[in-house]
Amino acid sequence: NTAILLPYSVAIAFLGPGWLYTVIAACSGSLMLAYHYKLTKNPTPEFAWKAYKVTAPYLVVIFVALALDALFYYPIFS
């Protein structure tokens, strides 16, 4: 599921947001993808709970990135 989330969060960049959102979405999505990939290698309940706790901060980062991008807008395509 995380592998599907990353392309969609970055694809939004082509619909209007600028560089700031794109960079933050790509970085935070990549970190989340890496963390959940580790979960596939270590599928314990404890690690699953840690991976679950990563999703809430990820969403906060994405929404803050959208807000900051609205304040400091620099378009990708001029």
Secondary structure, DSSP 8 states (H G I E B T S, - for coil): -HHHHHHHHHHGGGGS--HHHHHHHHHHHHHHHHHHHHHHHS--HHHHHHHHHHHHHHHHHHHHHHHHHHHS---S--
